[in-house]
Amino acid sequence: MLKDNAYKPYRVMFVIYIFFICYAFILTPPAEILSGLYKILISKDVLITDYVELAGFGGALVNVSIVGLSCTLIMYFAKIKPSGAIIMAIWLANGFSFFGKNFYNIWPGMLGVYIYHRVQRKPFSNFALVFILSSSLAPIVTHSIHIDSGAGGLSLVVAILLGILSGIICGFILPPIAAATNRVHNGYNLYNVGFASGLIGTLYLSIAKSFGIVMESNYVWGSASGTESLILIIGVCIILFIFGIKEKGCPVFSDLIKITKHSGRLVSDYYIL
């Protein structure tokens, strides 16, 4: 199936993630990467938790690669054909995996969306986009674990289960809320699921406060030189450019001009167009 040109964007993704991982191990010794991943795993993850500052550039980059590969492989094995929206969702997951999302806390929300899909008995393709974007609620999972184990005096196992349950519930209610919020802005907000997630996050905060739980903010922010990031971004752009101009039968530059003629209002899927 991977040889099918319809799935070509996934092949591009795989090349980029291999580049990420190789670059991470060139910059950082394996022991430091593993130590960094552990720090990411046990952090509270509420904004702002800069994984590069917390775990080092190598550890953060491997976390990004694991999250991105996971999302891409799920879409691939579920036979979800790439679209501009799916590619966008995976890249958003990549970007926020530098702070807030990690290879552990994304799964409960995704499981919640999957359960909703099974309950509704509709094709998974209808929920694929929300499935990936449900990772925006990932910090709720780890933050719930820290709250429950610290303030409630519960065992670690119970705290972890409650954190997972919080994520599943949030993921389950996300699809219907996202469908409703789309009607609120009528397609003039490109972050529709983000809007819906914000409402759920606000509800979560209100419930926590009603139980007397103090929600402490977090601020871990790196200010070191961005040379490593600059090289990474340039490398990704080169890979995308090479794959773009190699597209057979595609008038790249004329189509690029056509894109500028679209307003961008949802749903303007440039990949499909």
Stockholm file with secondary structure:
# STOCKHOLM 1.0

chainA/1-273         MLKDNAYKPYRVMFVIYIFFICYAFILTPPAEILSGLYKILISKDVLITDYVELAGFGGALVNVSIVGLSCTLIMYFAKIKPSGAIIMAIWLANGFSFFGKNFYNIWPGMLGVYIYHRVQRKPFSNFALVFILSSSLAPIVTHSIHIDSGAGGLSLVVAILLGILSGIICGFILPPIAAATNRVHNGYNLYNVGFASGLIGTLYLSIAKSFGIVMESNYVWGSASGTESLILIIGVCIILFIFGIKEKGCPVFSDLIKITKHSGRLVSDYYIL
#=GR chainA/1-273 SS CTTSGGGHHHHHHHHHHHHHHHHHHHHSCHHHHHHHHHHHHHSCCCSSBCHHHHHHHHHHHHHHHHHHHHHHHHHHHTTCCCCHHHHHHHHHHHHHTTTTCCTTTTHHHHHHHHHHHHHHTCCGGGTHHHHHHGGGGHHHHHHHHHHHHHHSCCCHHHHHHHHHHHHHHHHHHHHHHHHHHHHHHTTCCSCHHHHHHHHHHHHHHHHHHHTTCCCCCCCBCCCSCCHHHHHHHHHHHHHHHHHHHTCTTCCHHHHHHHHTTSCCCSSCCTTTC
#=GC SS_cons         CTTSGGGHHHHHHHHHHHHHHHHHHHHSCHHHHHHHHHHHHHSCCCSSBCHHHHHHHHHHHHHHHHHHHHHHHHHHHTTCCCCHHHHHHHHHHHHHTTTTCCTTTTHHHHHHHHHHHHHHTCCGGGTHHHHHHGGGGHHHHHHHHHHHHHHSCCCHHHHHHHHHHHHHHHHHHHHHHHHHHHHHHTTCCSCHHHHHHHHHHHHHHHHHHHTTCCCCCCCBCCCSCCHHHHHHHHHHHHHHHHHHHTCTTCCHHHHHHHHTTSCCCSSCCTTTC
//
